[in-house]
Amino acid sequence: MMFPCVRTASIGLALLAITFTGCDSKKMVKVHGKLLKNSQPMVVSEDTYVTISFVLEAPQEGAANSHSATFDQKTGTYSVELPAGNYRTMVVIALPAKKDGELNAPSIPVKSEKIHDLTKDQELDIEAPGK
């Protein structure tokens, strides 16, 4: 009978299909570092809103084009996990209200001039925009 051969071939083809089309095999990298202001970690109050985004330089259809980092206001550090690639950073900072009920407008998002090659786990310090 040929059934065992057909079954073995079917299993082999199924394993090949899973290998080549299975989960998204894009390598993920972990990036961490400090947000710097005048070369020092930017420590801010808990009511200061800070967003650090990594914007993919060559977006791919169907994939996320940016990834937001987790920022720690007490230490001025951040971390993010994202697919390996070339990214620019974008930082937005909103200071706390000067008076109760009066909001400060967030800073204009500032995208870095530099393109970062993020293809492996690494530390990357980012200079905060503005004065």
GICOR-V435440 format. One record per residue. N is the residue number from 1. PHI is phi as a letter, one per 40 degrees, with the letter a starting at -180 (* if undefined). OMEGA is omega in radians with two decimals (NA if undefined). BURIAL is # if it has 16 or more other ideal C-beta (glycine too) atoms within 10 Angstrom, else .. Layout:
n->N phi->PHI omega->OMEGA burial->BURIAL
n->N phi->PHI omega->OMEGA burial->BURIAL
This chain:
n->1 phi->* omega->-3.12 burial->.
n->2 phi->c omega->-3.05 burial->.
n->3 phi->d omega->3.12 burial->.
n->4 phi->c omega->3.12 burial->.
n->5 phi->c omega->3.13 burial->.
n->6 phi->c omega->3.13 burial->.
n->7 phi->c omega->3.13 burial->.
n->8 phi->c omega->3.12 burial->.
n->9 phi->c omega->3.13 burial->.
n->10 phi->c omega->3.12 burial->.
n->11 phi->c omega->3.11 burial->.
n->12 phi->c omega->3.11 burial->.
n->13 phi->c omega->3.13 burial->.
n->14 phi->c omega->3.10 burial->.
n->15 phi->c omega->3.08 burial->.
n->16 phi->c omega->-3.14 burial->.
n->17 phi->c omega->3.12 burial->.
n->18 phi->c omega->-3.13 burial->.
n->19 phi->c omega->-3.04 burial->.
n->20 phi->c omega->-3.09 burial->.
n->21 phi->b omega->-3.08 burial->.
n->22 phi->d omega->-3.12 burial->.
n->23 phi->c omega->3.06 burial->.
n->24 phi->c omega->-3.04 burial->.
n->25 phi->c omega->3.12 burial->.
n->26 phi->c omega->-3.13 burial->.
n->27 phi->c omega->3.09 burial->.
n->28 phi->c omega->3.11 burial->.
n->29 phi->b omega->3.09 burial->#
n->30 phi->b omega->3.14 burial->.
n->31 phi->b omega->3.10 burial->#
n->32 phi->a omega->3.12 burial->#
n->33 phi->i omega->-3.12 burial->#
n->34 phi->b omega->2.93 burial->#
n->35 phi->c omega->-3.02 burial->#
n->36 phi->b omega->3.01 burial->.
n->37 phi->b omega->-3.05 burial->#
n->38 phi->f omega->3.10 burial->.
n->39 phi->g omega->3.10 burial->.
n->40 phi->b omega->3.09 burial->.
n->41 phi->d omega->-3.10 burial->#
n->42 phi->c omega->3.11 burial->#
n->43 phi->c omega->-3.07 burial->.
n->44 phi->b omega->3.10 burial->#
n->45 phi->c omega->-3.12 burial->.
n->46 phi->c omega->3.13 burial->.
n->47 phi->c omega->3.00 burial->.
n->48 phi->c omega->-3.09 burial->.
n->49 phi->c omega->3.14 burial->#
n->50 phi->b omega->3.07 burial->#
n->51 phi->b omega->3.03 burial->#
n->52 phi->b omega->3.14 burial->#
n->53 phi->b omega->3.04 burial->#
n->54 phi->b omega->-3.04 burial->#
n->55 phi->b omega->-3.12 burial->#
n->56 phi->c omega->-3.08 burial->#
n->57 phi->c omega->3.13 burial->.
n->58 phi->b omega->-3.08 burial->.
n->59 phi->c omega->3.09 burial->.
n->60 phi->b omega->-3.12 burial->.
n->61 phi->c omega->3.09 burial->.
n->62 phi->g omega->-3.14 burial->.
n->63 phi->b omega->3.09 burial->.
n->64 phi->c omega->-3.12 burial->.
n->65 phi->c omega->3.11 burial->.
n->66 phi->a omega->-3.12 burial->.
n->67 phi->b omega->-3.12 burial->#
n->68 phi->c omega->3.11 burial->.
n->69 phi->c omega->2.98 burial->#
n->70 phi->c omega->-3.08 burial->.
n->71 phi->b omega->3.10 burial->#
n->72 phi->b omega->-3.08 burial->#
n->73 phi->c omega->-3.07 burial->#
n->74 phi->c omega->-3.09 burial->.
n->75 phi->b omega->-3.09 burial->.
n->76 phi->g omega->-3.12 burial->#
n->77 phi->b omega->3.12 burial->#
n->78 phi->a omega->3.00 burial->#
n->79 phi->a omega->3.13 burial->.
n->80 phi->a omega->3.00 burial->#
n->81 phi->b omega->-3.06 burial->.
n->82 phi->a omega->3.10 burial->#
n->83 phi->c omega->3.12 burial->#
n->84 phi->d omega->3.13 burial->.
n->85 phi->i omega->3.11 burial->#
n->86 phi->b omega->-3.03 burial->.
n->87 phi->b omega->2.89 burial->#
n->88 phi->b omega->3.07 burial->#
n->89 phi->c omega->3.07 burial->#
n->90 phi->b omega->-3.08 burial->#
n->91 phi->b omega->3.05 burial->#
n->92 phi->b omega->3.13 burial->.
n->93 phi->b omega->3.06 burial->#
n->94 phi->b omega->3.14 burial->.
n->95 phi->c omega->3.12 burial->#
n->96 phi->c omega->-3.13 burial->.
n->97 phi->c omega->3.09 burial->.
n->98 phi->c omega->3.12 burial->.
n->99 phi->b omega->3.10 burial->.
n->100 phi->d omega->3.10 burial->.
n->101 phi->g omega->-3.13 burial->.
n->102 phi->b omega->-3.07 burial->.
n->103 phi->c omega->2.98 burial->.
n->104 phi->c omega->3.07 burial->.
n->105 phi->c omega->3.09 burial->.
n->106 phi->c omega->3.07 burial->.
n->107 phi->c omega->3.05 burial->#
n->108 phi->c omega->3.13 burial->.
n->109 phi->d omega->-3.14 burial->.
n->110 phi->b omega->3.10 burial->.
n->111 phi->c omega->-3.11 burial->.
n->112 phi->c omega->3.04 burial->#
n->113 phi->c omega->-3.05 burial->.
n->114 phi->c omega->3.04 burial->.
n->115 phi->c omega->-3.11 burial->.
n->116 phi->b omega->3.09 burial->#
n->117 phi->c omega->-3.08 burial->.
n->118 phi->b omega->-3.09 burial->#
n->119 phi->b omega->3.08 burial->.
n->120 phi->a omega->3.08 burial->.
n->121 phi->d omega->-3.09 burial->.
n->122 phi->a omega->3.03 burial->.
n->123 phi->b omega->-3.12 burial->.
n->124 phi->a omega->3.07 burial->.
n->125 phi->c omega->-3.07 burial->.
n->126 phi->b omega->3.10 burial->#
n->127 phi->c omega->3.12 burial->#
n->128 phi->c omega->3.13 burial->#
n->129 phi->c omega->3.04 burial->#
n->130 phi->g omega->-3.07 burial->.
n->131 phi->c omega->NA burial->.
